[in-house]
Amino acid sequence: MKSTICIQFMNEKRGEGLGEDSSPLSLIRKGDTNNFCAVGVFDGMGGSGATKCASSSCGENKTHAYVASRVVEKSVENYCNKVSSIEVINADFMHDAIKEALEKEKKEYPAQQQSSLKSRMIREYPTTLAVVVAPLTEEGKTIHSYWAGDSRNYLWNKRGFFQISEDDIEPKMDPLENLSQDGVLSNCICADKDFKINYKEILIEEEKFIILSATDGCFGYFLTPMHFQGILLEGLKSSKNEKEWEKSIQKEIQRVTGDDSSLSLIAIGYKDFEELKMDMECQKVVGFQKTQLVHNTIQILSEVIKDIVPEGWSEYKEKYLSKLKGEQDNTYSSNSNEVSIPEIEEEKKPHWLYNLFMKFSNLFSKHNDNEEEAKREERKERCYKLFEEYKNTPSLESMKKLIDFLCEEEGNTDLTIDNKNHLEGNKDA
């Protein structure tokens, strides 16, 4: 018998009761002819929806953004529960159900306090929407993706991890560019302006797959889009059940995010959690390993420089501050032209690059517990030689050799994910 594995959460960055993401949608309908499920997230837009209002469902003194995400989530949930089958769900009917709910809210609960912001960006009840609907039958699958704004939908199966929504931003840019450049939201759900619910249909052959919706607080603070899949995959591999997986995902997102974050996920067609893990066991995040390794190298160097700077300053400051202390220049003898040679310290601290090497070599003892000791030592020795080469002839080429070595062995594919806390030194590194 097949089961559905569900994960959903909403984290409030500013504190309980202040988050403008709603609780995510996670719906499973089972009947004789109406077997489908849906996931969804709704991110109230606090900047443009800061006007204060009351609400029968949310209470007094809430922002339009806070109320909007919750009203729209409930509207979509009610709509999906009322339809006779998955075939009749469409973007136009969903649009009309949401518009009706927001107009009712606006009429019954006028704004208590207008936002002090004066801008064309101000909206009444603004929120994003990202919803995925999928059948639970075992025949050919049609996945339905609906969205407005910059929350995202995903499809995940053995073939890979796929974004199945396109951010409503101007100018158009790909997901990596969007992480570092500020686009302007060109479409969102709201009560004072017409909006569009986008739709995309995806046909798949697989009986086992995952549908997922997430607000930008989940994916928008990682270095690359690959990192988001990375934390999902590594959390899955290291967890014993869906509750552990959920906690792992939340922890990694909260470690980096600067926003509320909500996510809803349903895995379809799997007998149990163990079968899901086995199905994804060999999956790797293409293009991720070297990117993350270089990023972690930079973070390690930022830690190493904390040792280098005091050492350099200690050597420099004695002469640099000597005049303030009233000391005479005794570099030259008054009776001869000979230069006095400073005493050589008996012990010197290890070269900073050696310290860097040790940080990396420690990883080899952390990984591959079943690896033969001799092989591990051999790899450590190779690593040391490459560090020595870089120390003697520092260049981009010698650093690239080192990075290539650390990436080349399949056994170290997970090096940069499992040990990120070790690499970073602490969560704020």
SVG drawing of the C-alpha trace seen along z (x, -y; Angstrom):
<svg xmlns="http://www.w3.org/2000/svg" viewBox="-19 -60 102 62">
<polyline fill="none" stroke="black" stroke-width="0.4" points="0.0,0.0 1.3,-3.4 1.5,-6.2 1.9,-10.0 4.7,-11.6 4.0,-15.2 6.2,-17.9 5.1,-21.4 6.3,-24.3 6.1,-28.1 8.9,-29.9 8.4,-33.5 11.7,-35.5 10.5,-38.4 8.8,-36.4 5.6,-34.5 2.5,-36.2 4.5,-38.7 5.2,-36.5 3.4,-37.5 3.7,-34.0 0.5,-32.0 0.5,-28.4 1.2,-26.4 -1.4,-24.4 -1.2,-20.6 -4.3,-18.8 -5.0,-15.2 -8.3,-14.2 -9.2,-10.6 -12.4,-9.3 -13.7,-6.9 -12.8,-9.2 -11.3,-12.2 -7.8,-11.3 -5.5,-14.3 -3.3,-16.3 -2.1,-19.9 0.7,-21.9 0.9,-25.7 2.6,-28.7 1.5,-32.3 3.9,-35.1 2.2,-38.3 4.2,-41.3 4.9,-43.4 6.6,-46.3 3.7,-47.1 1.0,-45.8 1.9,-47.6 -1.6,-49.2 -3.2,-48.1 -6.6,-46.5 -8.8,-44.2 -10.1,-40.8 -12.6,-38.2 -10.0,-35.4 -6.8,-37.2 -7.9,-39.7 -7.2,-43.4 -4.2,-45.6 -2.8,-43.3 -1.2,-44.4 -2.9,-43.9 0.0,-41.5 -0.6,-39.4 -4.3,-39.1 -3.9,-38.6 -1.7,-35.5 -4.1,-33.8 -7.3,-34.8 -5.9,-33.6 -4.6,-30.3 -8.1,-29.5 -9.7,-30.5 -7.5,-28.2 -8.1,-25.3 -11.9,-25.8 -11.8,-25.9 -9.8,-22.7 -12.1,-20.9 -15.2,-21.9 -14.2,-20.9 -15.6,-17.7 -12.3,-16.5 -8.8,-17.7 -9.7,-18.2 -11.9,-21.2 -9.3,-23.1 -8.0,-26.0 -6.3,-29.3 -9.4,-31.5 -11.7,-29.8 -9.0,-30.0 -8.5,-33.7 -12.2,-34.4 -12.5,-32.6 -9.5,-34.6 -10.8,-37.9 -14.2,-37.3 -12.7,-36.5 -10.4,-39.6 -13.2,-41.9 -15.4,-40.6 -12.5,-41.1 -11.9,-44.7 -15.6,-45.6 -16.3,-44.2 -13.0,-45.4 -11.9,-48.8 -8.3,-49.9 -7.7,-51.1 -4.5,-53.0 -3.0,-53.8 0.6,-53.1 2.9,-56.1 4.6,-55.0 3.4,-56.9 4.3,-54.9 2.9,-53.2 4.1,-50.0 1.5,-50.2 -1.1,-47.5 -4.2,-46.4 -3.9,-42.8 -0.8,-41.9 0.5,-38.3 2.3,-35.8 0.8,-32.4 2.5,-29.2 0.4,-26.0 1.0,-22.6 -1.8,-20.1 -1.1,-16.4 -3.1,-13.3 -2.7,-10.3 -3.7,-7.7 -1.0,-5.4 -1.6,-6.2 0.3,-8.9 0.7,-12.0 -0.1,-15.6 1.3,-18.1 -0.4,-21.4 1.6,-24.5 -0.1,-27.8 1.7,-30.9 1.6,-34.7 4.7,-36.5 8.1,-35.1 7.2,-32.1 8.2,-28.9 6.9,-25.5 9.1,-22.4 8.9,-18.9 11.5,-16.3 12.0,-12.8 14.9,-10.4 15.5,-12.4 16.3,-15.5 15.0,-18.6 13.0,-21.0 11.6,-24.5 8.1,-24.6 7.2,-28.3 8.7,-31.5 9.2,-34.5 7.0,-37.5 9.8,-40.0 11.0,-42.8 13.5,-42.7 13.4,-38.9 16.4,-37.1 17.4,-33.5 17.2,-32.2 20.9,-32.6 20.9,-36.2 17.8,-36.9 19.8,-36.0 22.2,-38.9 20.2,-41.4 17.0,-43.3 14.2,-42.7 10.8,-44.4 7.7,-42.2 5.5,-42.7 2.5,-40.6 1.0,-39.5 -2.4,-38.7 -4.0,-42.0 -7.4,-43.6 -6.9,-47.0 -5.5,-45.9 -6.1,-43.1 -3.7,-40.2 -2.9,-37.0 -2.5,-33.5 0.1,-31.8 -0.3,-28.2 2.0,-25.5 1.2,-21.8 3.9,-19.2 3.6,-15.7 5.7,-13.0 5.9,-9.2 7.2,-8.4 4.8,-7.0 7.1,-8.2 7.8,-12.0 7.7,-14.9 5.8,-18.2 7.0,-21.2 6.1,-24.9 8.3,-27.3 8.4,-31.1 11.5,-33.1 12.6,-32.9 13.5,-29.2 15.6,-29.6 16.5,-33.2 19.3,-33.4 21.5,-30.6 24.6,-31.2 23.0,-29.4 19.8,-27.6 21.8,-24.3 22.1,-24.9 18.4,-24.6 18.3,-21.2 21.4,-20.4 19.9,-20.9 16.7,-19.0 18.7,-16.0 21.2,-15.9 18.5,-16.2 16.7,-13.3 19.8,-11.1 20.6,-11.8 17.0,-11.4 15.2,-8.4 11.7,-9.7 9.8,-12.6 9.8,-14.5 13.6,-14.4 13.7,-15.5 11.4,-18.4 13.6,-19.6 16.7,-19.3 15.3,-21.4 14.0,-24.1 17.4,-24.2 19.4,-24.8 17.0,-27.4 16.9,-29.3 20.7,-29.2 20.9,-31.5 17.5,-33.2 16.6,-36.8 12.9,-36.4 9.8,-34.4 10.0,-31.0 7.2,-28.4 7.3,-25.2 4.9,-22.4 6.0,-19.1 4.2,-15.8 6.0,-12.7 3.7,-10.5 3.9,-6.9 6.3,-5.6 5.6,-2.7 7.3,-4.5 10.1,-6.9 12.8,-4.2 11.7,-3.7 11.9,-7.4 15.4,-7.5 16.5,-4.6 15.0,-6.1 17.1,-9.3 20.2,-7.7 22.4,-8.0 21.1,-11.4 23.7,-14.2 23.3,-18.0 25.0,-18.7 27.4,-21.6 27.1,-22.1 30.2,-20.4 33.0,-22.6 30.9,-25.8 30.4,-24.9 34.0,-23.8 35.4,-27.1 32.9,-29.0 33.9,-27.1 37.6,-27.6 36.9,-31.4 35.2,-31.0 38.1,-29.0 40.5,-31.7 38.4,-34.3 39.0,-32.3 42.7,-31.8 43.2,-35.5 42.1,-36.1 45.3,-34.4 47.5,-36.1 46.5,-39.7 47.5,-39.6 50.8,-37.9 51.6,-40.5 50.6,-43.4 52.7,-42.1 55.8,-42.2 54.9,-45.6 53.7,-47.6 56.9,-47.6 58.7,-49.9 55.5,-51.6 54.7,-52.9 58.2,-53.3 58.3,-57.1 55.2,-57.4 57.0,-55.5 60.0,-57.8 62.3,-55.0 65.6,-55.8 66.3,-54.3 68.9,-51.5 68.9,-49.7 72.4,-51.1 75.3,-51.0 76.6,-54.4 80.2,-53.2 80.1,-51.4 78.2,-51.0 77.2,-47.4 73.6,-46.6 72.4,-44.8 70.7,-41.6 67.6,-40.9 67.5,-37.6 65.7,-34.8 62.8,-33.3 63.5,-29.7 59.9,-28.7 57.7,-29.9 54.0,-29.3 53.1,-27.1 52.7,-28.8 49.1,-30.0 48.8,-27.8 49.7,-24.8 46.9,-25.7 44.6,-25.8 45.8,-22.4 45.1,-21.0 41.5,-22.3 41.0,-20.4 42.9,-17.3 40.7,-17.0 37.8,-16.5 39.4,-13.3 39.1,-11.8 35.5,-12.9 34.5,-11.2 34.2,-7.7 34.4,-5.8 34.6,-2.6 37.5,-3.8 40.8,-2.0 43.2,-3.9 46.0,-3.6 43.9,-5.1 42.8,-7.9 46.4,-8.7 47.4,-8.6 44.7,-11.1 45.8,-13.3 49.4,-13.2 48.3,-14.2 46.4,-17.1 49.4,-18.2 51.7,-18.2 49.2,-20.4 49.1,-22.8 52.9,-22.9 52.9,-23.6 50.5,-26.5 52.7,-27.8 55.8,-27.7 54.3,-29.1 51.0,-30.7 48.8,-31.1 45.3,-30.5 46.6,-27.4 48.0,-25.8 44.9,-26.7 42.8,-25.2 44.8,-21.9 44.0,-21.7 40.3,-22.4 40.1,-19.9 41.7,-17.2 39.2,-17.8 36.4,-17.5 37.7,-14.6 36.8,-11.5 33.3,-10.3 33.7,-9.3 34.0,-12.9 30.9,-14.2 29.2,-15.0 32.3,-16.7 31.0,-20.2 27.5,-19.6 27.9,-17.3 30.8,-19.2 29.7,-22.8 29.5,-23.6 33.1,-22.3 34.3,-24.3 32.6,-27.5 33.8,-27.4 30.4,-28.6 27.0,-29.4 27.7,-33.1 31.0,-32.6"/>
</svg>
